[in-house]
Amino acid sequence: MRFMFTLYRNYVVQFVIQMQISNAAIVQRLAGNFVKLSRNKFGNYVVQMLLENSNLRIVGFIIQEIMNSPEFLDVLLSPFGNHVAQAGLKFSVVSIYIIT
């Protein structure tokens, strides 16, 4: 995971994600760390790239992990995390439930 926190190694990970060959394996490896990555200067690019280049099941998994975190509001208020939140809105399917 430390590759996601450095500038140049981060590019390699993003390139692999864009190839869309092993995104599920990458997500499995990063599970539990998406909040930390979202708030990091370089890690947020990896999360955004996964949201943009993965199927809806993976996108939903990432979004659920971030939203279910007690640090969710910190992600939204973070200068880097807010970009992840915007990507989540852009690349996900949003369902609206009306509670009566």
Phi and psi in radians as a Rosetta constraint file:
Dihedral C 1 N 2 CA 2 C 2 CIRCULARHARMONIC -1.094 0.35
Dihedral N 2 CA 2 C 2 N 3 CIRCULARHARMONIC -0.314 0.35
Dihedral C 2 N 3 CA 3 C 3 CIRCULARHARMONIC -1.094 0.35
Dihedral N 3 CA 3 C 3 N 4 CIRCULARHARMONIC -0.499 0.35
Dihedral C 3 N 4 CA 4 C 4 CIRCULARHARMONIC -1.288 0.35
Dihedral N 4 CA 4 C 4 N 5 CIRCULARHARMONIC -0.282 0.35
Dihedral C 4 N 5 CA 5 C 5 CIRCULARHARMONIC -1.715 0.35
Dihedral N 5 CA 5 C 5 N 6 CIRCULARHARMONIC 0.050 0.35
Dihedral C 5 N 6 CA 6 C 6 CIRCULARHARMONIC -2.073 0.35
Dihedral N 6 CA 6 C 6 N 7 CIRCULARHARMONIC 2.629 0.35
Dihedral C 6 N 7 CA 7 C 7 CIRCULARHARMONIC -1.034 0.35
Dihedral N 7 CA 7 C 7 N 8 CIRCULARHARMONIC -1.022 0.35
Dihedral C 7 N 8 CA 8 C 8 CIRCULARHARMONIC -1.388 0.35
Dihedral N 8 CA 8 C 8 N 9 CIRCULARHARMONIC -0.630 0.35
Dihedral C 8 N 9 CA 9 C 9 CIRCULARHARMONIC -1.136 0.35
Dihedral N 9 CA 9 C 9 N 10 CIRCULARHARMONIC -0.562 0.35
Dihedral C 9 N 10 CA 10 C 10 CIRCULARHARMONIC -1.027 0.35
Dihedral N 10 CA 10 C 10 N 11 CIRCULARHARMONIC -0.685 0.35
Dihedral C 10 N 11 CA 11 C 11 CIRCULARHARMONIC -1.084 0.35
Dihedral N 11 CA 11 C 11 N 12 CIRCULARHARMONIC -0.671 0.35
Dihedral C 11 N 12 CA 12 C 12 CIRCULARHARMONIC -1.100 0.35
Dihedral N 12 CA 12 C 12 N 13 CIRCULARHARMONIC -0.791 0.35
Dihedral C 12 N 13 CA 13 C 13 CIRCULARHARMONIC -1.096 0.35
Dihedral N 13 CA 13 C 13 N 14 CIRCULARHARMONIC -0.753 0.35
Dihedral C 13 N 14 CA 14 C 14 CIRCULARHARMONIC -1.081 0.35
Dihedral N 14 CA 14 C 14 N 15 CIRCULARHARMONIC -0.674 0.35
Dihedral C 14 N 15 CA 15 C 15 CIRCULARHARMONIC -1.097 0.35
Dihedral N 15 CA 15 C 15 N 16 CIRCULARHARMONIC -0.773 0.35
Dihedral C 15 N 16 CA 16 C 16 CIRCULARHARMONIC -1.093 0.35
Dihedral N 16 CA 16 C 16 N 17 CIRCULARHARMONIC -0.715 0.35
Dihedral C 16 N 17 CA 17 C 17 CIRCULARHARMONIC -1.092 0.35
Dihedral N 17 CA 17 C 17 N 18 CIRCULARHARMONIC -0.724 0.35
Dihedral C 17 N 18 CA 18 C 18 CIRCULARHARMONIC -1.113 0.35
Dihedral N 18 CA 18 C 18 N 19 CIRCULARHARMONIC -0.477 0.35
Dihedral C 18 N 19 CA 19 C 19 CIRCULARHARMONIC -1.236 0.35
Dihedral N 19 CA 19 C 19 N 20 CIRCULARHARMONIC -0.331 0.35
Dihedral C 19 N 20 CA 20 C 20 CIRCULARHARMONIC 0.992 0.35
Dihedral N 20 CA 20 C 20 N 21 CIRCULARHARMONIC 0.606 0.35
Dihedral C 20 N 21 CA 21 C 21 CIRCULARHARMONIC -1.607 0.35
Dihedral N 21 CA 21 C 21 N 22 CIRCULARHARMONIC -0.728 0.35
Dihedral C 21 N 22 CA 22 C 22 CIRCULARHARMONIC -2.322 0.35
Dihedral N 22 CA 22 C 22 N 23 CIRCULARHARMONIC 0.623 0.35
Dihedral C 22 N 23 CA 23 C 23 CIRCULARHARMONIC -1.073 0.35
Dihedral N 23 CA 23 C 23 N 24 CIRCULARHARMONIC -0.640 0.35
Dihedral C 23 N 24 CA 24 C 24 CIRCULARHARMONIC -1.105 0.35
Dihedral N 24 CA 24 C 24 N 25 CIRCULARHARMONIC -0.703 0.35
Dihedral C 24 N 25 CA 25 C 25 CIRCULARHARMONIC -1.177 0.35
Dihedral N 25 CA 25 C 25 N 26 CIRCULARHARMONIC -0.666 0.35
Dihedral C 25 N 26 CA 26 C 26 CIRCULARHARMONIC -1.126 0.35
Dihedral N 26 CA 26 C 26 N 27 CIRCULARHARMONIC -0.782 0.35
Dihedral C 26 N 27 CA 27 C 27 CIRCULARHARMONIC -1.109 0.35
Dihedral N 27 CA 27 C 27 N 28 CIRCULARHARMONIC -0.717 0.35
Dihedral C 27 N 28 CA 28 C 28 CIRCULARHARMONIC -1.052 0.35
Dihedral N 28 CA 28 C 28 N 29 CIRCULARHARMONIC -0.705 0.35
Dihedral C 28 N 29 CA 29 C 29 CIRCULARHARMONIC -1.188 0.35
Dihedral N 29 CA 29 C 29 N 30 CIRCULARHARMONIC -0.598 0.35
Dihedral C 29 N 30 CA 30 C 30 CIRCULARHARMONIC -1.599 0.35
Dihedral N 30 CA 30 C 30 N 31 CIRCULARHARMONIC -0.093 0.35
Dihedral C 30 N 31 CA 31 C 31 CIRCULARHARMONIC -0.925 0.35
Dihedral N 31 CA 31 C 31 N 32 CIRCULARHARMONIC 2.341 0.35
Dihedral C 31 N 32 CA 32 C 32 CIRCULARHARMONIC 1.586 0.35
Dihedral N 32 CA 32 C 32 N 33 CIRCULARHARMONIC -0.068 0.35
Dihedral C 32 N 33 CA 33 C 33 CIRCULARHARMONIC -2.143 0.35
Dihedral N 33 CA 33 C 33 N 34 CIRCULARHARMONIC 0.119 0.35
Dihedral C 33 N 34 CA 34 C 34 CIRCULARHARMONIC -1.189 0.35
Dihedral N 34 CA 34 C 34 N 35 CIRCULARHARMONIC -0.532 0.35
Dihedral C 34 N 35 CA 35 C 35 CIRCULARHARMONIC -1.177 0.35
Dihedral N 35 CA 35 C 35 N 36 CIRCULARHARMONIC -0.813 0.35
Dihedral C 35 N 36 CA 36 C 36 CIRCULARHARMONIC -1.078 0.35
Dihedral N 36 CA 36 C 36 N 37 CIRCULARHARMONIC -0.765 0.35
Dihedral C 36 N 37 CA 37 C 37 CIRCULARHARMONIC -1.129 0.35
Dihedral N 37 CA 37 C 37 N 38 CIRCULARHARMONIC -0.699 0.35
Dihedral C 37 N 38 CA 38 C 38 CIRCULARHARMONIC -1.088 0.35
Dihedral N 38 CA 38 C 38 N 39 CIRCULARHARMONIC -0.535 0.35
Dihedral C 38 N 39 CA 39 C 39 CIRCULARHARMONIC -1.597 0.35
Dihedral N 39 CA 39 C 39 N 40 CIRCULARHARMONIC 0.028 0.35
Dihedral C 39 N 40 CA 40 C 40 CIRCULARHARMONIC -1.725 0.35
Dihedral N 40 CA 40 C 40 N 41 CIRCULARHARMONIC 2.519 0.35
Dihedral C 40 N 41 CA 41 C 41 CIRCULARHARMONIC -0.966 0.35
Dihedral N 41 CA 41 C 41 N 42 CIRCULARHARMONIC -0.705 0.35
Dihedral C 41 N 42 CA 42 C 42 CIRCULARHARMONIC -1.751 0.35
Dihedral N 42 CA 42 C 42 N 43 CIRCULARHARMONIC -0.594 0.35
Dihedral C 42 N 43 CA 43 C 43 CIRCULARHARMONIC -1.106 0.35
Dihedral N 43 CA 43 C 43 N 44 CIRCULARHARMONIC -0.534 0.35
Dihedral C 43 N 44 CA 44 C 44 CIRCULARHARMONIC -1.114 0.35
Dihedral N 44 CA 44 C 44 N 45 CIRCULARHARMONIC -0.495 0.35
Dihedral C 44 N 45 CA 45 C 45 CIRCULARHARMONIC -1.170 0.35
Dihedral N 45 CA 45 C 45 N 46 CIRCULARHARMONIC -0.625 0.35
Dihedral C 45 N 46 CA 46 C 46 CIRCULARHARMONIC -1.146 0.35
Dihedral N 46 CA 46 C 46 N 47 CIRCULARHARMONIC -0.786 0.35
Dihedral C 46 N 47 CA 47 C 47 CIRCULARHARMONIC -1.117 0.35
Dihedral N 47 CA 47 C 47 N 48 CIRCULARHARMONIC -0.770 0.35
Dihedral C 47 N 48 CA 48 C 48 CIRCULARHARMONIC -1.064 0.35
Dihedral N 48 CA 48 C 48 N 49 CIRCULARHARMONIC -0.724 0.35
Dihedral C 48 N 49 CA 49 C 49 CIRCULARHARMONIC -1.137 0.35
Dihedral N 49 CA 49 C 49 N 50 CIRCULARHARMONIC -0.680 0.35
Dihedral C 49 N 50 CA 50 C 50 CIRCULARHARMONIC -1.127 0.35
Dihedral N 50 CA 50 C 50 N 51 CIRCULARHARMONIC -0.722 0.35
Dihedral C 50 N 51 CA 51 C 51 CIRCULARHARMONIC -1.106 0.35
Dihedral N 51 CA 51 C 51 N 52 CIRCULARHARMONIC -0.656 0.35
Dihedral C 51 N 52 CA 52 C 52 CIRCULARHARMONIC -1.339 0.35
Dihedral N 52 CA 52 C 52 N 53 CIRCULARHARMONIC -0.554 0.35
Dihedral C 52 N 53 CA 53 C 53 CIRCULARHARMONIC -2.019 0.35
Dihedral N 53 CA 53 C 53 N 54 CIRCULARHARMONIC 0.372 0.35
Dihedral C 53 N 54 CA 54 C 54 CIRCULARHARMONIC -2.139 0.35
Dihedral N 54 CA 54 C 54 N 55 CIRCULARHARMONIC 2.890 0.35
Dihedral C 54 N 55 CA 55 C 55 CIRCULARHARMONIC -1.299 0.35
Dihedral N 55 CA 55 C 55 N 56 CIRCULARHARMONIC 2.947 0.35
Dihedral C 55 N 56 CA 56 C 56 CIRCULARHARMONIC -1.115 0.35
Dihedral N 56 CA 56 C 56 N 57 CIRCULARHARMONIC -0.507 0.35
Dihedral C 56 N 57 CA 57 C 57 CIRCULARHARMONIC -1.135 0.35
Dihedral N 57 CA 57 C 57 N 58 CIRCULARHARMONIC -0.774 0.35
Dihedral C 57 N 58 CA 58 C 58 CIRCULARHARMONIC -1.187 0.35
Dihedral N 58 CA 58 C 58 N 59 CIRCULARHARMONIC -0.769 0.35
Dihedral C 58 N 59 CA 59 C 59 CIRCULARHARMONIC -1.015 0.35
Dihedral N 59 CA 59 C 59 N 60 CIRCULARHARMONIC -0.786 0.35
Dihedral C 59 N 60 CA 60 C 60 CIRCULARHARMONIC -1.083 0.35
Dihedral N 60 CA 60 C 60 N 61 CIRCULARHARMONIC -0.698 0.35
Dihedral C 60 N 61 CA 61 C 61 CIRCULARHARMONIC -1.068 0.35
Dihedral N 61 CA 61 C 61 N 62 CIRCULARHARMONIC -0.817 0.35
Dihedral C 61 N 62 CA 62 C 62 CIRCULARHARMONIC -1.105 0.35
Dihedral N 62 CA 62 C 62 N 63 CIRCULARHARMONIC -0.823 0.35
Dihedral C 62 N 63 CA 63 C 63 CIRCULARHARMONIC -1.099 0.35
Dihedral N 63 CA 63 C 63 N 64 CIRCULARHARMONIC -0.741 0.35
Dihedral C 63 N 64 CA 64 C 64 CIRCULARHARMONIC -1.080 0.35
Dihedral N 64 CA 64 C 64 N 65 CIRCULARHARMONIC -0.745 0.35
Dihedral C 64 N 65 CA 65 C 65 CIRCULARHARMONIC -1.058 0.35
Dihedral N 65 CA 65 C 65 N 66 CIRCULARHARMONIC -0.760 0.35
Dihedral C 65 N 66 CA 66 C 66 CIRCULARHARMONIC -1.203 0.35
Dihedral N 66 CA 66 C 66 N 67 CIRCULARHARMONIC -0.786 0.35
Dihedral C 66 N 67 CA 67 C 67 CIRCULARHARMONIC -1.188 0.35
Dihedral N 67 CA 67 C 67 N 68 CIRCULARHARMONIC -0.537 0.35
Dihedral C 67 N 68 CA 68 C 68 CIRCULARHARMONIC -1.457 0.35
Dihedral N 68 CA 68 C 68 N 69 CIRCULARHARMONIC -0.061 0.35
Dihedral C 68 N 69 CA 69 C 69 CIRCULARHARMONIC -1.368 0.35
Dihedral N 69 CA 69 C 69 N 70 CIRCULARHARMONIC 2.515 0.35
Dihedral C 69 N 70 CA 70 C 70 CIRCULARHARMONIC -1.141 0.35
Dihedral N 70 CA 70 C 70 N 71 CIRCULARHARMONIC -0.238 0.35
Dihedral C 70 N 71 CA 71 C 71 CIRCULARHARMONIC -1.698 0.35
Dihedral N 71 CA 71 C 71 N 72 CIRCULARHARMONIC 0.264 0.35
Dihedral C 71 N 72 CA 72 C 72 CIRCULARHARMONIC -0.963 0.35
Dihedral N 72 CA 72 C 72 N 73 CIRCULARHARMONIC -0.828 0.35
Dihedral C 72 N 73 CA 73 C 73 CIRCULARHARMONIC -1.128 0.35
Dihedral N 73 CA 73 C 73 N 74 CIRCULARHARMONIC -0.593 0.35
Dihedral C 73 N 74 CA 74 C 74 CIRCULARHARMONIC -1.115 0.35
Dihedral N 74 CA 74 C 74 N 75 CIRCULARHARMONIC -0.638 0.35
Dihedral C 74 N 75 CA 75 C 75 CIRCULARHARMONIC -1.104 0.35
Dihedral N 75 CA 75 C 75 N 76 CIRCULARHARMONIC -0.803 0.35
Dihedral C 75 N 76 CA 76 C 76 CIRCULARHARMONIC -1.092 0.35
Dihedral N 76 CA 76 C 76 N 77 CIRCULARHARMONIC -0.616 0.35
Dihedral C 76 N 77 CA 77 C 77 CIRCULARHARMONIC -1.520 0.35
Dihedral N 77 CA 77 C 77 N 78 CIRCULARHARMONIC -0.195 0.35
Dihedral C 77 N 78 CA 78 C 78 CIRCULARHARMONIC -1.235 0.35
Dihedral N 78 CA 78 C 78 N 79 CIRCULARHARMONIC 2.490 0.35
Dihedral C 78 N 79 CA 79 C 79 CIRCULARHARMONIC -1.099 0.35
Dihedral N 79 CA 79 C 79 N 80 CIRCULARHARMONIC -0.417 0.35
Dihedral C 79 N 80 CA 80 C 80 CIRCULARHARMONIC -1.733 0.35
Dihedral N 80 CA 80 C 80 N 81 CIRCULARHARMONIC -0.663 0.35
Dihedral C 80 N 81 CA 81 C 81 CIRCULARHARMONIC -1.128 0.35
Dihedral N 81 CA 81 C 81 N 82 CIRCULARHARMONIC -0.534 0.35
Dihedral C 81 N 82 CA 82 C 82 CIRCULARHARMONIC -1.149 0.35
Dihedral N 82 CA 82 C 82 N 83 CIRCULARHARMONIC -0.480 0.35
Dihedral C 82 N 83 CA 83 C 83 CIRCULARHARMONIC -1.208 0.35
Dihedral N 83 CA 83 C 83 N 84 CIRCULARHARMONIC -0.636 0.35
Dihedral C 83 N 84 CA 84 C 84 CIRCULARHARMONIC -1.130 0.35
Dihedral N 84 CA 84 C 84 N 85 CIRCULARHARMONIC -0.760 0.35
Dihedral C 84 N 85 CA 85 C 85 CIRCULARHARMONIC -1.056 0.35
Dihedral N 85 CA 85 C 85 N 86 CIRCULARHARMONIC -0.736 0.35
Dihedral C 85 N 86 CA 86 C 86 CIRCULARHARMONIC -1.118 0.35
Dihedral N 86 CA 86 C 86 N 87 CIRCULARHARMONIC -0.720 0.35
Dihedral C 86 N 87 CA 87 C 87 CIRCULARHARMONIC -1.130 0.35
Dihedral N 87 CA 87 C 87 N 88 CIRCULARHARMONIC -0.671 0.35
Dihedral C 87 N 88 CA 88 C 88 CIRCULARHARMONIC -1.049 0.35
Dihedral N 88 CA 88 C 88 N 89 CIRCULARHARMONIC -0.737 0.35
Dihedral C 88 N 89 CA 89 C 89 CIRCULARHARMONIC -1.168 0.35
Dihedral N 89 CA 89 C 89 N 90 CIRCULARHARMONIC -0.656 0.35
Dihedral C 89 N 90 CA 90 C 90 CIRCULARHARMONIC -1.246 0.35
Dihedral N 90 CA 90 C 90 N 91 CIRCULARHARMONIC -0.663 0.35
Dihedral C 90 N 91 CA 91 C 91 CIRCULARHARMONIC -1.875 0.35
Dihedral N 91 CA 91 C 91 N 92 CIRCULARHARMONIC 0.176 0.35
Dihedral C 91 N 92 CA 92 C 92 CIRCULARHARMONIC -1.949 0.35
Dihedral N 92 CA 92 C 92 N 93 CIRCULARHARMONIC 2.933 0.35
Dihedral C 92 N 93 CA 93 C 93 CIRCULARHARMONIC -1.789 0.35
Dihedral N 93 CA 93 C 93 N 94 CIRCULARHARMONIC 2.123 0.35
Dihedral C 93 N 94 CA 94 C 94 CIRCULARHARMONIC -1.747 0.35
Dihedral N 94 CA 94 C 94 N 95 CIRCULARHARMONIC 2.251 0.35
Dihedral C 94 N 95 CA 95 C 95 CIRCULARHARMONIC -1.894 0.35
Dihedral N 95 CA 95 C 95 N 96 CIRCULARHARMONIC 2.367 0.35
Dihedral C 95 N 96 CA 96 C 96 CIRCULARHARMONIC -1.918 0.35
Dihedral N 96 CA 96 C 96 N 97 CIRCULARHARMONIC 2.193 0.35
Dihedral C 96 N 97 CA 97 C 97 CIRCULARHARMONIC -1.926 0.35
Dihedral N 97 CA 97 C 97 N 98 CIRCULARHARMONIC 2.282 0.35
Dihedral C 97 N 98 CA 98 C 98 CIRCULARHARMONIC -1.691 0.35
Dihedral N 98 CA 98 C 98 N 99 CIRCULARHARMONIC 2.118 0.35
Dihedral C 98 N 99 CA 99 C 99 CIRCULARHARMONIC -1.645 0.35
Dihedral N 99 CA 99 C 99 N 100 CIRCULARHARMONIC 2.159 0.35
